[in-house]
Amino acid sequence: MSRIGKKPVPVPQGVTAQVEGQTVTAKGPKGELKFVVNDEVLVKLEDDAVVVDPRDQSKDARSKWGMSRTQISNILSGVKDGFEKRLEINGVGYRAAMQGKNLQLSLGYSHEVIYEAPEGITITVPKPTEIIIAGIDKQVVGQVAAEIRKKRGPEPYKGKGVKYADETIVRKEGKKK
């Protein structure tokens, strides 16, 4: 029995939600998002809340039940408040700057790394060592942050590279004489 799936998803103030068949549509001040729920899961709108139930008690239906509820919760909070991820850059000479709509990264390579932001994502650089990625779709925001981090991930000896702001790097001890 899914503990997450049992809870109905309340529709926040200022957001309108519609359920048409297996498609859940949310419109809010930040934009509009859609999510198509798997056929194993039944979804309906009741009393300003979206209720998710499995169609039967099969393992497949029960495994998709909680995930569907969480996805619906994410689109409802995304169109109201949006999501953001923060990245930090550590290392001598490592820095980021905006070049129009593209992100320009100096990460110790012989060339500059240019990252083009996808549609619906805003990237800001308040400091040369800090990057903020914002958008309404949680999955896309996380994917963009992971792609930027992948350009030069943090290394364990000096901690140089791009890391999430809330990430802790487990440091290794260097060579001993």
N, CA, C and O of each residue as an XYZ file, in Angstrom:
708
protein
N       0.849     -1.180      0.000
C       0.000      0.000      0.000
C       0.891      1.239      0.000
O       1.741      1.392      0.878
N       0.706      2.111     -0.964
C       1.539      3.304     -1.066
C       1.078      4.360     -0.068
O      -0.072      4.797     -0.091
N       1.985      4.757      0.795
C       1.643      5.807      1.762
C       1.558      7.159      1.077
O       0.743      8.003      1.450
N       2.402      7.363      0.074
C       2.372      8.625     -0.667
C       1.135      8.679     -1.542
O       0.449      9.700     -1.586
N       0.842      7.587     -2.240
C      -0.282      7.547     -3.173
C      -1.639      7.752     -2.522
O      -2.562      8.261     -3.158
N      -1.770      7.356     -1.252
C      -3.053      7.493     -0.549
C      -3.475      8.941     -0.366
O      -4.667      9.250     -0.380
N      -2.494      9.838     -0.192
C      -2.808     11.238      0.083
C      -3.284     11.950     -1.180
O      -2.634     11.846     -2.220
N      -4.410     12.676     -1.113
C      -4.811     13.466     -2.283
C      -3.881     14.683     -2.440
O      -3.348     15.197     -1.457
N      -3.698     15.129     -3.674
C      -2.842     16.284     -3.954
C      -3.716     17.536     -3.930
O      -4.557     17.704     -4.813
N      -3.540     18.426     -2.938
C      -4.358     19.642     -2.915
C      -3.937     20.601     -4.032
O      -2.749     20.765     -4.306
N      -4.916     21.222     -4.663
C      -4.634     22.213     -5.712
C      -4.374     23.549     -5.021
O      -5.261     24.054     -4.332
N      -3.170     24.147     -5.184
C      -2.853     25.399     -4.496
C      -3.717     26.568     -4.965
O      -4.315     26.527     -6.041
N      -3.769     27.609     -4.136
C      -4.510     28.826     -4.461
C      -3.889     29.475     -5.697
O      -2.669     29.618     -5.767
N      -4.706     29.868     -6.664
C      -4.201     30.523     -7.873
C      -3.823     29.553     -8.979
O      -3.330     29.976    -10.025
N      -4.043     28.264     -8.771
C      -3.726     27.253     -9.775
C      -5.015     26.535    -10.156
O      -5.814     26.172     -9.292
N      -5.211     26.334    -11.463
C      -6.367     25.564    -11.914
C      -5.875     24.232    -12.466
O      -4.935     24.184    -13.258
N      -6.516     23.167    -12.042
C      -6.153     21.819    -12.488
C      -7.334     21.199    -13.214
O      -8.483     21.366    -12.807
N      -7.039     20.476    -14.298
C      -8.062     19.777    -15.060
C      -7.602     18.344    -15.274
O      -6.420     18.085    -15.501
N      -8.556     17.413    -15.198
C      -8.262     16.019    -15.478
C      -9.149     15.601    -16.642
O     -10.375     15.604    -16.530
N      -8.518     15.239    -17.772
C      -9.246     14.770    -18.953
C      -8.704     13.398    -19.319
O      -7.637     13.291    -19.924
N      -9.426     12.360    -18.959
C      -8.946     11.000    -19.206
C      -7.737     10.724    -18.331
O      -7.839     10.731    -17.104
N      -6.582     10.480    -18.962
C      -5.352     10.208    -18.219
C      -4.420     11.417    -18.210
O      -3.286     11.303    -17.745
N      -4.864     12.570    -18.709
C      -4.020     13.759    -18.773
C      -4.414     14.751    -17.681
O      -5.579     15.127    -17.556
N      -3.419     15.169    -16.892
C      -3.633     16.177    -15.859
C      -2.958     17.463    -16.354
O      -1.771     17.461    -16.681
N      -3.727     18.560    -16.406
C      -3.217     19.844    -16.871
C      -3.289     20.842    -15.732
O      -4.320     20.954    -15.068
N      -2.199     21.572    -15.500
C      -2.161     22.580    -14.443
C      -1.763     23.913    -15.053
O      -0.783     24.006    -15.791
N      -2.548     24.958    -14.730
C      -2.234     26.323    -15.172
C      -2.073     27.188    -13.941
O      -2.886     27.136    -13.018
N      -1.012     27.988    -13.934
C      -0.747     28.855    -12.795
C      -0.064     30.130    -13.241
O       0.056     30.382    -14.439
N       0.392     30.949    -12.281
C       1.028     32.216    -12.628
C       2.347     32.057    -13.390
O       2.732     32.963    -14.129
N       3.049     30.927    -13.229
C       4.342     30.735    -13.902
C       4.202     30.099    -15.284
O       5.110     30.204    -16.108
N       3.063     29.435    -15.545
C       2.897     28.800    -16.845
C       1.935     27.635    -16.781
O       1.085     27.557    -15.894
N       2.083     26.718    -17.747
C       1.184     25.574    -17.864
C       1.998     24.308    -18.079
O       2.958     24.308    -18.850
N       1.616     23.222    -17.397
C       2.276     21.924    -17.534
C       1.227     20.829    -17.675
O       0.116     20.938    -17.156
N       1.606     19.771    -18.388
C       0.731     18.603    -18.550
C       1.491     17.362    -18.128
O       2.712     17.290    -18.264
N       0.755     16.383    -17.613
C       1.331     15.088    -17.273
C       0.336     14.008    -17.666
O      -0.832     14.059    -17.280
N       0.799     13.037    -18.432
C      -0.047     11.915    -18.841
C       0.218     10.763    -17.875
O       1.326     10.232    -17.807
N      -0.817     10.390    -17.134
C      -0.716      9.344    -16.122
C      -0.779      7.981    -16.816
O      -1.495      7.817    -17.804
N      -0.036      7.018    -16.303
C      -0.015      5.658    -16.840
C      -1.412      5.050    -16.774
O      -2.205      5.399    -15.900
N      -1.712      4.140    -17.700
C      -3.038      3.507    -17.758
C      -3.332      2.618    -16.553
O      -4.494      2.307    -16.290
N      -2.307      2.208    -15.822
C      -2.495      1.367    -14.636
C      -3.088      2.149    -13.466
O      -3.535      1.556    -12.484
N      -3.092      3.483    -13.570
C      -3.494      4.344    -12.458
C      -4.722      5.149    -12.865
O      -4.808      5.637    -13.992
N      -5.662      5.283    -11.949
C      -6.888      6.048    -12.159
C      -6.742      7.401    -11.466
O      -6.344      7.452    -10.302
N      -7.054      8.493    -12.157
C      -6.901      9.829    -11.580
C      -8.211     10.596    -11.750
O      -8.852     10.523    -12.798
N      -8.605     11.342    -10.697
C      -9.834     12.140    -10.763
C      -9.688     13.384     -9.891
O      -8.863     13.421     -8.978
N     -10.491     14.393    -10.180
C     -10.466     15.665     -9.460
C     -11.668     15.717     -8.525
O     -12.812     15.652     -8.973
N     -11.402     15.836     -7.200
C     -12.469     15.884     -6.203
C     -12.168     16.969     -5.171
O     -11.090     16.962     -4.576
N     -13.090     17.894     -4.946
C     -13.010     18.894     -3.873
C     -11.667     19.638     -3.864
O     -10.988     19.658     -2.837
N     -11.276     20.243     -4.977
C     -10.010     20.980     -5.093
C      -8.803     20.138     -4.723
O      -7.843     20.640     -4.139
N      -8.852     18.860     -5.060
C      -7.727     17.959     -4.836
C      -7.737     16.891     -5.924
O      -8.797     16.454     -6.372
N      -6.549     16.481     -6.338
C      -6.417     15.417     -7.333
C      -6.185     14.108     -6.578
O      -5.256     13.995     -5.778
N      -7.042     13.127     -6.843
C      -6.972     11.840     -6.160
C      -6.444     10.803     -7.145
O      -6.912     10.711     -8.279
N      -5.467     10.027     -6.696
C      -4.840      9.000     -7.529
C      -5.073      7.638     -6.876
O      -4.837      7.466     -5.680
N      -5.542      6.667     -7.674
C      -5.800      5.305     -7.178
C      -5.302      4.299     -8.209
O      -5.351      4.569     -9.409
N      -4.818      3.132     -7.751
C      -4.461      2.087     -8.720
C      -5.734      1.448     -9.277
O      -6.735      1.340     -8.569
N      -5.700      1.020    -10.556
C      -6.890      0.378    -11.154
C      -7.139     -1.003    -10.558
O      -8.287     -1.426    -10.419
N      -6.064     -1.703    -10.208
C      -6.196     -3.009     -9.557
C      -5.039     -3.161     -8.573
O      -4.265     -2.223     -8.381
N      -4.914     -4.317     -7.959
C      -3.879     -4.515     -6.954
C      -2.648     -5.229     -7.516
O      -1.912     -5.875     -6.769
N      -2.422     -5.117     -8.826
C      -1.225     -5.734     -9.409
C       0.018     -4.967     -8.966
O      -0.059     -3.796     -8.596
N       1.155     -5.641     -9.009
C       2.417     -5.027     -8.599
C       2.745     -3.826     -9.474
O       3.242     -2.816     -8.975
N       2.474     -3.919    -10.770
C       2.756     -2.836    -11.706
C       1.921     -1.593    -11.375
O       2.445     -0.480    -11.371
N       0.641     -1.777    -11.100
C      -0.240     -0.652    -10.783
C       0.165      0.007     -9.468
O       0.169      1.233     -9.359
N       0.506     -0.808     -8.470
C       0.878     -0.250     -7.180
C       2.220      0.471     -7.238
O       2.437      1.434     -6.503
N       3.130      0.012     -8.111
C       4.441      0.666     -8.206
C       4.347      2.020     -8.908
O       5.167      2.903     -8.658
N       3.354      2.191     -9.784
C       3.202      3.458    -10.506
C       2.283      4.440     -9.786
O       2.187      5.604    -10.176
N       1.623      3.983     -8.762
C       0.653      4.786     -8.023
C       1.311      5.975     -7.325
O       0.917      7.118     -7.559
N       2.300      5.728     -6.479
C       2.963      6.798     -5.733
C       3.749      7.734     -6.632
O       3.796      8.940     -6.390
N       4.372      7.177     -7.680
C       5.131      8.008     -8.611
C       4.212      8.974     -9.353
O       4.570     10.133     -9.559
N       3.039      8.508     -9.753
C       2.084      9.368    -10.458
C       1.608     10.497     -9.560
O       1.469     11.635    -10.007
N       1.359     10.188     -8.302
C       0.925     11.209     -7.346
C       2.011     12.263     -7.157
O       1.710     13.455     -7.090
N       3.271     11.837     -7.071
C       4.381     12.765     -6.889
C       4.571     13.636     -8.128
O       4.852     14.828     -8.001
N       4.424     13.067     -9.320
C       4.550     13.849    -10.557
C       3.461     14.925    -10.625
O       3.730     16.058    -11.022
N       2.244     14.573    -10.241
C       1.141     15.543    -10.250
C       1.412     16.642     -9.225
O       1.173     17.818     -9.498
N       1.906     16.265     -8.058
C       2.256     17.248     -7.029
C       3.333     18.207     -7.538
O       3.273     19.407     -7.269
N       4.320     17.679     -8.273
C       5.395     18.506     -8.809
C       4.908     19.492     -9.862
O       5.377     20.630     -9.897
N       3.969     19.079    -10.728
C       3.507     20.039    -11.730
C       2.630     21.114    -11.099
O       2.632     22.258    -11.552
N       1.876     20.754    -10.051
C       1.040     21.756     -9.382
C       1.890     22.794     -8.642
O       1.593     23.988     -8.694
N       2.939     22.347     -7.957
C       3.791     23.313     -7.255
C       4.718     24.039     -8.227
O       5.152     25.156     -7.941
N       5.031     23.424     -9.372
C       5.888     24.068    -10.368
C       5.230     25.257    -11.040
O       5.876     26.285    -11.247
N       3.943     25.136    -11.387
C       3.269     26.258    -12.052
C       2.940     27.377    -11.067
O       2.667     28.505    -11.478
N       2.965     27.072     -9.772
C       2.722     28.116     -8.770
C       4.016     28.814     -8.368
O       4.115     30.038     -8.462
N       5.016     28.040     -7.918
C       6.250     28.629     -7.383
C       7.462     28.422     -8.279
O       8.363     29.260     -8.288
N       7.508     27.341     -9.023
C       8.691     27.010     -9.820
C       9.723     26.283     -8.982
O       9.562     26.127     -7.772
N      10.784     25.842     -9.635
C      11.860     25.123     -8.963
C      13.183     25.772     -9.323
O      13.314     26.400    -10.374
N      14.170     25.617     -8.437
C      15.500     26.113     -8.753
C      16.564     25.210     -8.150
O      16.366     24.598     -7.100
N      17.693     25.142     -8.835
C      18.861     24.400     -8.363
C      20.032     25.367     -8.370
O      20.166     26.198     -9.268
N      20.874     25.248     -7.358
C      22.062     26.093     -7.258
C      23.304     25.231     -7.426
O      23.413     24.146     -6.855
N      24.235     25.738     -8.220
C      25.513     25.068     -8.428
C      26.626     25.992     -7.966
O      26.516     27.212     -8.085
N      27.701     25.410     -7.436
C      28.887     26.169     -7.030
C      30.071     25.686     -7.843
O      30.170     24.506     -8.178
N      30.972     26.614     -8.160
C      32.183     26.282     -8.895
C      33.368     26.533     -7.977
O      33.519     27.635     -7.449
N      34.215     25.515     -7.778
C      35.407     25.633     -6.949
C      36.626     25.361     -7.810
O      36.622     24.450     -8.639
N      37.662     26.147     -7.612
C      38.912     25.927     -8.335
C      39.489     27.252     -8.808
O      38.752     28.187     -9.122
N      40.806     27.322     -8.857
C      41.487     28.540     -9.297
C      41.248     28.725    -10.791
O      41.551     27.834    -11.584
N      40.709     29.872    -11.176
C      40.448     30.168    -12.577
C      39.143     29.594    -13.104
O      38.790     29.834    -14.258
N      38.419     28.845    -12.286
C      37.137     28.296    -12.714
C      36.070     29.360    -12.488
O      35.961     29.910    -11.392
N      35.280     29.651    -13.526
C      34.243     30.670    -13.380
C      33.159     30.481    -14.442
O      33.335     29.755    -15.421
N      32.047     31.150    -14.216
C      30.918     31.099    -15.146
C      30.494     32.515    -15.484
O      30.659     33.427    -14.673
N      29.950     32.703    -16.672
C      29.428     33.996    -17.103
C      28.328     33.744    -18.123
O      28.322     32.720    -18.807
N      27.405     34.679    -18.218
C      26.347     34.577    -19.213
C      26.811     35.260    -20.495
O      27.402     36.339    -20.459
N      26.538     34.621    -21.620
C      26.888     35.150    -22.934
C      25.590     35.156    -23.737
O      25.310     34.220    -24.487
N      24.803     36.217    -23.575
C      23.463     36.238    -24.149
C      22.574     35.293    -23.364
O      22.380     35.473    -22.162
N      22.030     34.280    -24.041
C      21.226     33.265    -23.343
C      22.040     32.017    -23.016
O      21.529     31.092    -22.384
N      23.290     31.986    -23.438
C      24.144     30.821    -23.214
C      25.012     31.014    -21.977
O      25.344     32.137    -21.599
N      25.369     29.902    -21.361
C      26.241     29.907    -20.195
C      27.658     29.583    -20.652
O      27.895     28.561    -21.296
N      28.600     30.464    -20.312
C      29.994     30.263    -20.686
C      30.763     29.846    -19.435
O      30.763     30.559    -18.431
N      31.417     28.686    -19.502
C      32.123     28.128    -18.353
C      33.612     28.031    -18.638
O      34.018     27.525    -19.684
N      34.427     28.516    -17.704
C      35.876     28.317    -17.753
C      36.197     27.275    -16.696
O      36.148     27.564    -15.500
N      36.527     26.056    -17.134
C      36.687     24.944    -16.198
C      38.055     24.277    -16.289
O      38.185     23.086    -16.007
N      39.064     25.032    -16.677
C      40.405     24.481    -16.706
C      40.746     23.737    -17.982
O      41.824     23.152    -18.082
N      39.854     23.747    -18.957
C      40.153     23.136    -20.240
C      40.870     24.169    -21.117
O      40.979     25.336    -20.739
N      41.355     23.741    -22.283
C      42.030     24.661    -23.196
C      41.029     25.554    -23.927
O      41.426     26.475    -24.641
N      39.747     25.289    -23.755
C      38.705     26.061    -24.430
C      37.594     26.397    -23.434
O      37.491     25.802    -22.361
N      36.780     27.355    -23.818
C      35.606     27.709    -23.018
C      34.494     26.704    -23.321
O      34.327     26.291    -24.469
N      33.738     26.312    -22.303
C      32.606     25.407    -22.493
C      31.352     26.268    -22.574
O      31.059     27.036    -21.657
N      30.606     26.136    -23.681
C      29.365     26.896    -23.878
C      28.191     25.936    -23.694
O      28.142     24.875    -24.315
N      27.235     26.326    -22.822
C      26.043     25.514    -22.590
C      24.822     26.328    -22.978
O      24.608     27.425    -22.461
N      24.015     25.784    -23.898
C      22.792     26.450    -24.330
C      21.636     25.983    -23.448
O      21.386     24.783    -23.331
N      20.935     26.926    -22.833
C      19.813     26.578    -21.959
C      18.614     26.157    -22.805
O      18.305     26.811    -23.801
N      17.929     25.066    -22.421
C      16.730     24.664    -23.168
C      15.572     25.627    -22.923
O      15.625     26.478    -22.036
N      14.539     25.471    -23.723
C      13.350     26.328    -23.631
C      12.690     26.177    -22.259
O      12.521     25.059    -21.772
N      12.321     27.284    -21.644
C      11.630     27.251    -20.352
C      12.553     27.267    -19.147
O      12.075     27.248    -18.013
N      13.860     27.302    -19.359
C      14.828     27.318    -18.266
C      15.568     28.646    -18.284
O      16.031     29.096    -19.332
N      15.677     29.274    -17.106
C      16.463     30.501    -16.994
C      17.679     30.219    -16.126
O      17.574     29.656    -15.036
N      18.834     30.626    -16.637
C      20.082     30.450    -15.914
C      20.599     31.841    -15.555
O      20.702     32.714    -16.417
N      20.924     32.043    -14.272
C      21.495     33.313    -13.833
C      22.813     33.038    -13.127
O      23.008     31.984    -12.522
N      23.716     34.017    -13.219
C      25.032     33.904    -12.594
C      25.228     35.147    -11.716
O      25.763     36.153    -12.183
N      24.789     35.084    -10.423
C      24.962     36.245     -9.553
C      26.431     36.530     -9.220
O      26.834     37.687     -9.100
N      27.221     35.473     -9.074
C      28.664     35.581     -8.833
C      29.361     34.683     -9.847
O      28.744     33.746    -10.352
N      30.621     34.938    -10.155
C      31.307     34.072    -11.121
C      31.444     32.616    -10.662
O      31.732     31.741    -11.479
N      31.243     32.348     -9.376
C      31.369     30.975     -8.882
C      30.026     30.374     -8.474
O      29.991     29.355     -7.784
N      28.928     30.989     -8.889
C      27.597     30.496     -8.508
C      26.675     30.533     -9.722
O      26.652     31.513    -10.466
N      25.914     29.452     -9.913
C      24.964     29.349    -11.020
C      23.611     28.975    -10.436
O      23.516     28.066     -9.612
N      22.551     29.684    -10.867
C      21.189     29.373    -10.427
C      20.379     28.982    -11.663
O      20.294     29.739    -12.630
N      19.786     27.784    -11.614
C      18.963     27.271    -12.702
C      17.530     27.256    -12.209
O      17.244     26.659    -11.170
N      16.612     27.905    -12.936
C      15.217     27.991    -12.499
C      14.289     27.634    -13.655
O      14.609     27.852    -14.823
N      13.127     27.079    -13.298
C      12.113     26.717    -14.282
C      10.904     26.135    -13.586
O      10.890     26.001    -12.363
N       9.871     25.784    -14.372
C       8.648     25.264    -13.760
C       8.612     23.735    -13.750
O       7.863     23.146    -12.971
N       9.409     23.083    -14.600
C       9.426     21.623    -14.668
C      10.602     21.088    -13.856
O      11.759     21.308    -14.215
N      10.307     20.388    -12.767
C      11.342     19.907    -11.845
C      12.327     18.966    -12.532
O      13.529     19.026    -12.273
N      11.826     18.102    -13.400
C      12.689     17.140    -14.075
C      13.683     17.848    -14.987
O      14.861     17.492    -15.005
N      13.229     18.847    -15.746
C      14.104     19.557    -16.680
C      15.136     20.386    -15.920
O      16.293     20.450    -16.335
N      14.738     21.026    -14.812
C      15.676     21.805    -14.000
C      16.787     20.896    -13.465
O      17.964     21.253    -13.521
N      16.417     19.731    -12.951
C      17.400     18.791    -12.443
C      18.306     18.249    -13.534
O      19.498     18.039    -13.309
N      17.738     18.018    -14.729
C      18.524     17.504    -15.846
C      19.549     18.530    -16.311
O      20.693     18.174    -16.594
N      19.154     19.801    -16.393
C      20.081     20.869    -16.812
C      21.201     21.005    -15.783
O      22.367     21.143    -16.151
N      20.851     20.968    -14.493
C      21.874     21.064    -13.447
C      22.851     19.899    -13.540
O      24.055     20.090    -13.369
N      22.353     18.699    -13.808
C      23.217     17.527    -13.926
C      24.132     17.622    -15.149
O      25.290     17.208    -15.093
N      23.610     18.167    -16.256
C      24.425     18.316    -17.461
C      25.541     19.336    -17.260
O      26.660     19.126    -17.728
N      25.249     20.434    -16.570
C      26.283     21.442    -16.299
C      27.317     20.870    -15.339
O      28.516     21.085    -15.519
N      26.864     20.143    -14.318
C      27.791     19.528    -13.351
C      28.692     18.514    -14.031
O      29.851     18.355    -13.648
N      28.168     17.830    -15.035
C      28.922     16.796    -15.739
C      30.087     17.366    -16.548
O      31.029     16.638    -16.860
N      30.039     18.655    -16.892
C      31.123     19.273    -17.670
C      32.468     19.168    -16.940
O      33.508     18.987    -17.574
N      32.443     19.280    -15.615
C      33.636     19.044    -14.781
C      33.128     18.786    -13.374
O      32.953     19.720    -12.592
N      32.894     17.540    -13.055
C      32.397     17.148    -11.735
C      33.443     17.391    -10.661
O      34.624     17.523    -10.983
N      33.054     17.453     -9.409
C      34.012     17.704     -8.336
C      34.953     16.524     -8.141
O      34.530     15.369     -8.179
N      36.211     16.817     -7.937
C      37.177     15.743     -7.704
C      37.483     15.653     -6.215
O      37.389     16.658     -5.511
N      37.849     14.463     -5.715
C      37.907     14.241     -4.271
C      39.158     14.764     -3.557
O      39.174     14.810     -2.327
N      40.200     15.156     -4.285
C      41.438     15.546     -3.610
C      41.467     17.023     -3.239
O      41.792     17.367     -2.102
N      41.135     17.896     -4.178
C      41.114     19.334     -3.875
C      39.699     19.909     -3.881
O      39.499     21.051     -3.467
N      38.721     19.141     -4.341
C      37.342     19.617     -4.384
C      37.066     20.535     -5.558
O      36.059     21.243     -5.561
N      37.946     20.539     -6.562
C      37.771     21.415     -7.716
C      36.679     20.865     -8.634
O      36.539     19.652     -8.791
N      35.910     21.769     -9.236
C      34.883     21.375    -10.188
C      33.545     22.019     -9.871
O      33.447     22.907     -9.025
N      32.522     21.555    -10.565
C      31.157     22.076    -10.396
C      30.397     21.107     -9.507
O      30.370     19.905     -9.769
N      29.772     21.636     -8.444
C      29.004     20.794     -7.533
C      27.700     21.488     -7.172
O      27.563     22.702     -7.325
N      26.739     20.694     -6.686
C      25.493     21.270     -6.187
C      25.803     22.055     -4.916
O      26.741     21.714     -4.195
N      25.029     23.101     -4.635
C      25.293     23.944     -3.469
C      25.137     23.159     -2.161
O      25.851     23.423     -1.193
N      24.210     22.202     -2.127
C      23.989     21.444     -0.889
C      24.751     20.124     -0.860
O      24.552     19.320      0.050
N      25.618     19.891     -1.838
C      26.380     18.655     -1.921
C      27.657     18.752     -1.095
O      28.323     19.787     -1.099
N      27.996     17.688     -0.392
C      29.263     17.654      0.326
C      30.182     16.676     -0.390
O      29.783     15.569     -0.751
N      31.419     17.109     -0.587
C      32.398     16.285     -1.284
C      33.229     15.558     -0.231
O      33.847     16.187      0.627
N      33.238     14.241     -0.304
C      34.054     13.444      0.606
C      35.479     13.551      0.106
O      35.799     13.096     -0.993
N      36.338     14.157      0.922
C      37.708     14.431      0.510
C      38.609     13.249      0.839
O      38.449     12.584      1.862
N      39.564     13.007     -0.061
C      40.555     11.953      0.139
C      41.866     12.590      0.555
O      42.145     13.746      0.236
N      42.663     11.819      1.271
C      43.973     12.289      1.676
C      44.944     12.038      0.531
O      44.901     10.991     -0.116
N      45.821     13.011      0.287
C      46.796     12.876     -0.808
C      47.921     11.938     -0.444
O      47.875     11.256      0.580
N      48.936     11.910     -1.295
C      50.102     11.044     -1.069
C      50.882     11.495      0.155
O      50.961     12.688      0.450
N      51.451     10.540      0.857
C      52.286     10.856      2.018
C      53.730     10.566      1.667
O      54.019      9.680      0.862
N      54.650     11.326      2.283
C      56.079     11.095      2.021
C      56.621      9.995      2.870
O      57.805      9.670      2.778
